Amino acid sequence: MRVAVYHDNSDIRIEERDIPAVGFGEVLVRVRASGICGSDVMEWYRVPKAPIVLGHEVAGDIAEVGEGVDEWCVGDRVVVSHHVPCDECHYCATGSHTACHTLHSTNFDPGGFSEYVRVPPLQTSKGVLRLPDDVTYEEGSFVEPLGCVVRAQMRAGVRAGSTVLVIGSGISGLLHIRLAVALGAGRVLATDVNPYRLDWARRAGADAAFDAAAAGERLPGLVREANGGCLVDLVMLCTGAPSAIAQGLACLDSGATFVFFAPPPPGEPYPMPMAELWRREITVRTAYGAAPADLAAALDLIATRRVRVDDFVTHRLPLERIAEGFGLVARAEESVKVVVEP
């Protein structure tokens, strides 16, 4: 089979490998659609692990079923999760499934940017979801990224009437906009520095979208103008730039919540105004990954059309052109979602 081996954002090599052998409790999935995630082009995160076959937003068909697997048959259409928790540790028991050590150590073999992936027993039992007949493979590839957004918004407490500001309108930000609208947020605002993405933010459902570079320190005033004189209940940070963090913090109303959905690079400190946050009872939290329940919720949102995702696909590429896809995502200019179809 063909695989795409990542060395860095400008060096991705197509290689031939044997199709993985399926063992007890495992399934083999033929990959039909695999999305390129923004985290795939974060070189500080990926290059230390290279060479590696990336790709974790996977939908496809069951191609082979190992001994001991009763719930799946060859030909079943599925979404596959690369990370799953143990459901037995302290973190899982307290609802912090994505802090589970098992979740951080699991993966499938070799990665979604290949023709086939072998799904180990734990993922087969906990991390495979059946794709409804009327949900396309492309839509299925959004289950993982939308699941991460679901987890973030549930933990942050987005609810009907909430006012939400999404900082950064790449694909994660756009999914945050769509989900906040679906959950009944009273007003959804967005920022970016790219006019193309600002247009997409409006198309995704944002009530207003601001050029973060042009706004600078005036952003809180613009937010007040667009939000009936008030700041916001929730900021979803979808870019780790220091200027974006500062803008987001400045737009929080008292009692609000700030979510680091995207982090700054490791070792890059950011001075938090703790006295101000304390006095105004601001909550700062993070959100990483998705648990099986988040993925199931994401699939339901897609299947019931409460969150539309199909229109976000701007580029569909065969595996041989994956380097072009990585370039599109890394440049973050005029692309929204790039899907690889091996």
N, C-alpha and C positions, 0 to 999 in steps of 0.2 A: 504494500500500500504506500501511498505518498503521504509525507508529513512535511510541515513547515517548521524548521528549526530556527528559533530566535537566538541571535547573538547580540544584536542591539537594534535600535529602530531603523537603521539603514542597512542592516545585514541580516536578512532572513533567507534561509536556503531550503529549497525543496529537495528532500531526500527520499529514498526508497527504504522501507523497513518491512519486516514480516508482520502480518496481521497477528495481533496478540492472541495467544491461546487462552481459551476460557476455562476456568477451573470451577470447583464446587461452589455453588451459591452465587455465581457471577453471570453476567450477560455481556454480549458484544453488541454495540450499537453502531450502525452505519450513520455517520454524521450527514445530515441534510442541510443544516444551517448552523453557523457558529458566528456570533457577533464579536467584533473587536471592541473591547472595553477600554475606557480611558485609562484604567490601571495598567493595561497591557503596554502602553507607551510611556509609562513612568520609568525612565531608565534607572533611576536610583533604586527602584524597587525590583526591577526585573533583571538588569545586567548582572548583579552578583550571583544570580541563580543560573545564568546562561552557561553553555547552550541548553535550551529547554524548548519543548513544544508547548506553547501557550494555548489559550482558548478554553473558556469555562462557561460560555453562554450557549449551550448546546441543545439542539433538538434533532431527532432522527428516528430511525426504525430499529427494532430489535432484529439483529441478523443471526444471532446464535444464543441458545439458552444452555447454561451449564447444569450439571446434575444438582438436584436439590432445589431448583427454582420452579415453583408451581404457579406463581401469580402472573408470569409473563410468557408470551408466545412469540415465535418468529413472526415478524410483520407488524407487531404492535407499534403504534406511533407514540413516542415518548419524549419527555424533557428529562435531562439528567443533571443532577447536582454534583459538583466536584467535591464540595465540603459538606460533611454531615456530622452532627454531634453524637455523643455516646448515649445521651438521655439517662445517665446514671450518676454523673459526678455532681459536686456541689454547685458548679456553675449552671448546669442544666436544671437542677432542682430549684434554683432560685430565679429561673427565667433568663439567665445570661448565656443562652446556648451558643452564641458566636464567640464567647470567651473560652469555650470548652477546648481543652488541649487536643482531644481527638479530632474535632472539627478542623483545627489548624494543621493537623498532620495527614489528613485524608486527601485523596485526589483520584482521578481516573487515569488510565494508561492508554496513550501517552499524554494527550491533551486534545482539545477540540479542533485545533487546526490540523486535522488529519482526516483520512477517509473513514477510519474506524477507531472506536475507543473501547477498551475493556473496562467494565464497571465492577470494582471489587465487591465482595459480599455485603459489607456494611452499607455502601451506597446503593446497592441493588435492593436491600431491604428497607432503607429509609429515604433514599434520595432520587427515586425514579417516579415520575408522575405521568399518568396517561394523558396524551394529547387528544382532546375531542376532535371529531372528524371535521368540524367546521372551523377549527383553528389551524392556520397554516404553520409550516415549520418556521418560517420567518417570525411569525408572532410568538411561537413557542420559544424562540431564542431570546425573547424579552423577559421570560419568566424570572430568570436569575437577577438581572438588573432591577426589574420592578420589585422583586422580592426584597432587595436591599432597601429600596425606597419605602416600601410598606413597613419594614421593621423600624426605620428611622422615624417615620411619621407617627407610628403607633406609640413608640417610646417617648416621643416628644409631646404627644397629646393633641395632635391636630384633630379638631372636631368642628361641627357645624358652627359657623359664625367666627371662627378663628381668622385673624389676619396674618398672612404668611408672606414673607419676603424671601425669594430664592436668589442667592448670589451666585451667578454663573449659570448660563443657559446652554451648556452643552447637553448631551443626551441625559445625564443624570438630573440636571436642573429641569429639563423639559418633562421628564417623568414625574418629578416632584410637583411641577405645576399641574399636570394632568390629574395626579392623585389627589392633591389638595382640593381641586375643583370637584372631583368625584365625591370627596368626603364632605362637601358642603361648606368649605371655607368661605367666610364672608367676603374677603377680598384677597386676591393673589397678585403680588407684584414681583418683578424680576429685574435683574441687571445683567449686563455683559459689556464687553468692550468691542464686540464684533457686530456690525449692523445686520449681517446675515442671521446671526443667532438671536438678536433682539427681535427680528421679524418672526423667527420661529417661536420665540417666547409668546408673542401675541397670538400666533396661530394655535399654540398649545392651550391657550385659555387665560393667559395673564391679563389682568385688567389694565395694567400699565407696565411698560418696560423702559428702563433707563440706561443710558450710556454711562457706565460707571466711571470711565476715564474723564468724560466731559463734566460729569456731575461733581466728582471729587468730594470735598467737604460739604457741598450743598445737598448731598443725597438725602439726609434726614428731612430737610425742608421740602424737597420734592416728594418724598414719601408722605409727609403730612398733607401736602396739597392733594395728593391722589387718594388719601385715606381718611378724609373727613376731619383733618386736623390732628389725627393721632399717629403715633408710631405703631410698630407691629407687635403681635403676640409671639411670633415665632420667626426666627431666621434659619434657613437651611443653607449652610455654606458648602457650595459645590465646587470651589476652587481654593487652593491653599495659599494664594498670594497674600502677603502681609497687608497690602492696601485693601483687599477684599475683606479681610478679617476686621480691620479698623472700621470700614464702612458698615459692615453688618452689626457690629457692637453699637455703633452710633445710632442705629435705627431701631433699637429695642425699646419697647415701652417697659415701664416698671412691672415686675412680675412675669416678664417674658422669658422665653427659652431660646438659647443659641445652640445650634447643633453643628458640630464639625462632621459633616458628611465626607468631606475631602480634607486630608491633612496637609500641613506644610511638610517639606522634606525633613527627614530625621536629623536631629541635631540643630535644627533652625529654631531658636527660641522666639517666643512672642510675649511681650510684656502685657499681661492682663491687668486691667484697672480694678484690682480686687476690692478696694474700699468702695468704689462706686457700685460694683456688682452686688456687694453685700448690702449696701444701704438700700438698693432698689429691688432686692430679692430676685436677681437675675439667675436663672439656671443655665449652666454651661454643661453640655454633655456631648458624647461622641456616638457614632453609629457605624458598626462594621458588619458587613456581610448580611446573610439571611439564614434563618433556621427553616427546617421543613415546613412549619406552619406558615411562615411568611411566604414561601414559594407557592404553597397551596392557595393562599389568599391571592397572590399575584395572578396565578393561572385562572382563578375564578373571575377576577376583575377583567382579564383579557377576554375570557370566553363569553362572559355576559355583556361585553362591549361597554362596560362602565368606564374603562380606561382604554382608549384607542392607541395602538402602537404602530399599526402598519404604515401609516403615512410618514413615520420618522425614518424609514429606510430610504436613504438617498443613493446608496451605492451597493450593488450586488456583484461580487467578484468571484471567479473560480480560484481554487487554491494556488494556481500558478501565478496569479496576480496579487497575492497577499501582501507583498512588499509595497505595492501601490496603495493598498488599503491602510497599511500602517503609516505611510506618509501622509495620507489624508487625515487620519485621526491625530497624528502628532502635530501637524500644522494647525489644526483646529480653525480652518478658514471657511470653506463652503462645503461642509459635509455635516450630517447629523448622525446617522447610524450607518456604519459599514458592515455588511453581512457577507461572510465568506461561505460559499456553497461548494463544498468539496465534491 
